Structures are given as structure tokens and as C-alpha cells.
Amino acid sequence: MNVRTSSLAATLALTALALQGGCTAIKATVPMAQVEDAWGDAREADAEARALYEYTLAEQYRLKAREEWGYSDYGDAEELARKALDYCRQAEEMALYGATDDDAQRRHEILENLEETEDFVPEEINRQSAPDEDEEDFEWDE
């Protein structure tokens, strides 16, 4: 009877171990499916053009999560998929509603001004000549 009990305990332990491995794969697969849905939503919102930074991060985390999942490294795959999901959602939100931070408008204006002045080259300064009187703390080049 004792041998049967130990055999049954070993069988139950192996079954539990096998099921635990399967649960890990399922646990990582759920965020992977969520990422694919969010990825599609971000693409539909034209996030590649309107939220390039977040879109690129989402894409790279998504690809790396798929790679780790393919190698059966489910813990890393799940973590990377969650990061990808966050960036997919941020990219979609920014594409649909615009940037969420206060400096976005200022950065947009700076970029527009840079595009308008692409051909502008500043005048070179000749440091061998005498400085203007209004320049303070001028140091001569030697």
C-alpha cells in the first residue's frame, strides 16, 4: 500500500508540474493577443505618422515579445507584451487625440520653424577681428 501511495503522489506531482508549465504559456498568451488587438487599433489610428515614438516602441516590444514567446521564455514574453500593450495604447491615444503633454505644441512650432529655415546657414563669426562693443565676456582665439 505504501508503494501505491508514493506512486500516486509522484504522478500527482508530475501532473501538477505539467499543468503549471501550461498555465505559464497561457498566462503569456493572453497579453500577446491583447497586444495584437491594440497594435491593429494603433495602426488604424495612423499612429505611425502621428505618434512615431510610441508606435516604434510598441512595435519593437511586440516583436521581441513574439520572439521570446517563440523560444518558450514565457515570463519575458509576458513582460514585453505588457510594455508593448502600454505603448500601443499610448500611440493610439496620441494619434486620435493629439499629444498629452504641455510642451507638444511648442515642439510642433519649433519643428515647423526648422522646416521653413532648412536652407538658412548662419553667418560665420570671425573671431580674429575686434568684438562689437555690445558683446560681453569676449575671449580672443589664439
N, C-alpha and C positions, 0 to 999 in steps of 0.2 A: 504494500500500500504506500509506503514511503517513497518508493521509486516512481510510482504513478503520480504522486503529488508533486514531486520535484520536476518530473517531465511536463506536467501540466503548467507548472509555474514558469518553466523555461519557454514553453510555447506561448503562453500569455505575454511574457516579457518580449519575445521576438515580434509578436503581433503588434504590441503597443509601440515598439520601436519602428516597425514598418509604417504604421499609421502616422506616427509623428513625422516621419520624413515626408509623407504625402501631404500632411497638413501644412508643412512649410512651403511646399510648392504651390499649394492653393492660396496660401496667405500672400505669396509674392505675385501670383497671377491676377488677383483682384486689382491691385493698383496698376498693373500693366494694362489691363483692359480699360480702366478709368483714364489712363494717360492717352490711349489711342482715341477715345471719345473726345477728350479735351483737346488733343492735337488737331483733330478734324475741325472742332469748333474754332480754334485759333486760326487755322488756315482759311476757313470760310470768312472770318472777320478781317482777312487781309493783314494779319499780324506781321507777316514777313516784311511788309513795306512800312507799317505804322508803328511797330514795336520790335525793331530788329534785334535789340539786345536780349530782351526776354525771349523772343522767338528762337534765337540762336541757342541760348542756354537750354531752353526746353528741348530743342532738337538734339543737342549733344547729350543731355542727361537721358533722354528717351533712347537714343541709340546705344549708349553704354549700359543702360538697364536691360535692354534686349540682349546685348552681348553677354552680360553676367547671368541672365536667366538661361541663356543657351548653354552656358557652362555649368549649370545647376548650382550656381552660387546665389541661392535664393535670398539670403539675408541682404547682401549688397544690392541685388536686383530690386528688392522691395524699397530700400532706402533711396536708391537712384530714381526709381519710378515715382516716389513721393515728391522728390525735388522737381522732377520733370513735370509732374502734375501741377505743382505750385506755379512754376514758370509758364506753363501753358495757360493757366487761368489768368495770370498777370498779363501775358501777351494779348489774350483775347480782350480783357478789360481795357487795356490801353488802346487797342485798335478800335474798339467800339466807342469808348467814351473819352479818349484822349489821355494824356499823361496825368498822373495823380499828384505829382509833386508841384510845389510852388515855382520852382525855377525852370520849369519846362518851357514856358512862354519866352523867358529871357534867352534860353539856349536856342530856341527856334529863331528868334530875331537875330542872334549872333550868326547862326548858320546862313540865314538869308543874306546878311550883310557880307559874309565871306564869299558867297556865290556871286554877288554883284561886283565884288572887287578882286576877282581872280587874277586879272591882268595887271593889277596895281603892284608896282615894285617900289618900295620906299627908297628915297634918295640916300645915297651913301654919305656918311659923315666923314669929313676929312679932319682927323684929329691932329694933323700937323699944323694947321692954321690956328690962329688965336681964337679962343672961345668967345661966344657972344657974351655981352655984359649981363644978360639975364640968366645965364647958366650958373648954377651954384655948384660948388664942390667939384669943379672940373679938374681932371688929372690928365697931364700930358702923357702921350705914348712915347716911349724912349726906344 
